[in-house]
Amino acid sequence: MSTAADDGVLAGADPRPAATVLLLRDDPFEVLMVRRRRGGTFSDALVFPGGVIDTSDADDAWLPHLAGASGLDTEARAARVGALRETFEEASILVARLADGSRLPPGPPNDGSPFRELVARRGAVLALDELHPFGRWVTPAVEPRRFDATFFLCRAPEGQVARQDDGETVGFEWASPAELLDRAAAGERSLLFPTLMNLRRLAESADTASAIAAAKGRPVVAVAPTARREDGRIVLTIPEEAGYGVTEHVIDALQTDER
């Protein structure tokens, strides 16, 4: 059970490792967002594809099916495998190439097959080198859902079409970061705090190449918001050195999704 310290700061469970992907395309510059099912109902919140890292994502059996894994430790490799697995499971987009390095032709949507089996069947290797660290967020110290999530940028593979799975994801859309921020400000869509902040950062770039270049030139600072109750609402605070331009955000209820 979550507890509140005397100073009003909330404390709770340990976070679970997670990963999420900002999948980008140009002309115009857009990012893929998905809508997820929540408790049997449709949420109006837009999030990036992603989720919890599975134990299987760290399996050495993946090694023959990976490109760009050299120099990555097991944890970093598993985060990238998990990020691409979740992107395929939620949007049917496979960030991979053929074993000879050539482009992977479009294939069928997610049919529920084990992910490594599907990658091997298509003669593909996951393109871990297409993922570029963009941020890292740890959800506020409350239970039952906390995540230590790495955010990656990734250029969307050509020729592949996003498809919702009609299970966990119930819709998707491509939109410019600026448009998403405007719609959130107008109350047309809700954005979780990490999603909002990373869209603001993404909106500083004009295209995929500049976004990736900016990410490569900026250190990833782990952002671990603290949460306190104030006047019946929750105030989230993040450090100034995180570089997001704001240090506080007020919400009506705790937000525990990682994306």
N, C-alpha and C positions, 0 to 999 in steps of 0.2 A: 504494500500500500504506500502511496506517495505520502511524504510528510513535509511539513513546512517548518523551517528553522525559525528561531526567534526573530531574525531579521527579515523574514518573509520570503527568502529564497527557497525555491522548491528543490527537493532532492529525490532521486529514485534509482532505477535499475541501470545495469551496465548496458552500453550500446552494442548493437550487433553490426558487424562489417557489412557494408552495402556499397553499391555503385550505380551510377546513373549516367545517361548519355544525352548530350545536346547534339542531336543529329542535324547537320546544316546543309543547305543547298543555296545556290545563287540564281540571280536573274528571275525574280528578285531574291534578296537575301532573306532566308526564312529558316525557322527551326521547327522541328516536329514536336507537337504536344499531344498527349493522350488524355482521355477522360477515363477514370477508373471506377469500378463498382465499389460501393461502400455499404456494407451491411445489408445487401439485397436491394439497395436503391442506387440510382444514378447520381453521382456527384457532379456538381458544376465546376469543380476545381480542375484546372489543367495542370498537368505535371509532365516531366520528362520521363521517357521509358527508363526503367531501372528497378532494382530491388535488392533483396538480401543475397549475399554471397553464399552459395552452397558449398558443402564439404567437397563435392565432386568437382567443383571448379578448380580446386588445387591439385587434383589427381595428376600424377606424372604421366598417366596414359594419354594426356592431352598433348604432350610434347611433339609427337610426330605430326600433329594437326595444327601447329601454330607457326606463324611468321612474326618476327619481331620480338621473340621472347628472350633473346640473348641479353644478358645483363640484368634481367629482372629476377628478384627473389621470389620465393613461392607466394608470399602474400600479395605482392604487386602483380604477379602473373594471374593469380586467382581473381583479383579485382577486375582485371581486363576481360578475362574469360567470362566472368559473371555479368559484366556490363553488356557484352555482346550477346550472351545467352538471353538476358532479359529483353534486350532490344528485339531479338528475333521472336521470342515468345509473345511479346506484347504488340509488336507491329509488323512481324513477318519480314523484316529487313535483315539480311545476313551480310555483315561486314566481313568479307572474306574474299579470297582470290583462289584461282586454281593453283595446284602445287607447282606448276611451271612458272608462276608469276603472272599469268595472263588474267584478264578480267573474268569474273565469275558470271556466267549467263544467268538471267532471271530464272527463278525456280518456283515451285509450289509454295503456298503459304504454310504456316505452322500447322502440322497435323498431329501434334502431341508426341512425336517420336522423341526418344532420348537425344539430347542436343548433339553429343559427340558422335552418336551413330548417324545422325542426319548429315553432319559436316563430312564425315568419312564417306558416306554414300555418294555425296556430290563431288568427291575428289577434291575437296577444298581445304584450305588452311585459313584459320581465323587471322585477320589482319590486325594484330595487336599494335603494330606500329602506326595504325591510322588513328589511334586514340591518344589524345593530348590532355594531360591533367589541367583542369580549369579551376577547381575549387575543392574544398573539403569542409563538410559541415557535420557537426555532432548535435543531434536534437537535444532540447532542454532536458534536464535531469528529472524526468518523470517516467513512471511506468504506466502501462505495460509495454509501450512501443518506443524504443529508442534506437537510433542508427548512427553509425559513424560512416558517413557516405562520401565517397570520392566522386566528383563530377568530372566527366571527360567531354571534350569536344571531338567531333568526328564528322568528316565530310561524308554525306550520303552517297552510297554507291550508285553509279549510273544504271538506269534501266529497271531498278527494283521499285515496286509499288507498295506503299504502306497499307496494311490491312489490320483492322481491329480483330481481336480473337473472340469477341462477344461473350467472354467469360469474365476475366479480370478487367479487360479494357472494353469500353462500350462506345468509343468514338475516338477520333483523332483529327488533327488539322495541322496544316503547315501555315505559319503566319510569321510576319516580321516581328522581331523583339519589340520595336516601338509600338506596333499595333496592339500587341498583347498587353503592354504596359498601359496604353490608353484605355483599353477595354476593362482592365482591372480597376483603374482609377474611376471609371464611370459606373462601376458596380455590375458590369455585364458578365464577368467571370471572376472567380476567386482564385488567388494564387497563394500558395504557402510561402512563408517568409523566405526560405532558401531559394525557392523558385523565383520569387520576385527579385531578390538581390542578384541572382545570377543572370536573369534577363536584363536587368539594368546594366550589368557589366558587359553583357553581350551586345547591347544596343550601342555601346561606344565604338563598335567596329562596323564597317560598311559592307564587308563580304567575308566569306569563309577564310580566305587566305590571310586577311588582316586579323581576323579573330584568332586564328591559330598562331600567327606570329606574335600577337600580344600575349597569348597564354604562355608561349615558350619563353618570353622575356620577363615573366612575372613569377616570383616564387609563390608556391601554394601555401597559404597560411591556414591552419586548422581553425575553424570558427566554431566555438562552443558557446552558444548563447546561454546566458543565465536568465532565469525567469522569476519574476516576483509578482505577487498580487498587489494591486493598487486600485482602489475605488471599484472593486468588483470585476476588474479586468486583469489581463496578464500583460506585463511589460517585459518584452524580450530585449536584452542588451548584448551587443557584440563589441569586441575591441576595435578601436580606431585603426589599429595597424592592419586589420583585415582588408582595408582599402575599398570598402563598398560605399563610402561617402555618407553613411548614416551609422549611428550607434544604438538607436532604440527603435522599437516597433511595438505598437499596441494591438492586441487582438482580444476578442471576446471569449475565446476558449483556447486551450492548449492545442498546438498543431504538432502531431507526432509522426507524420509521414516524412520520409527522407528526401523527397524531391520537390 
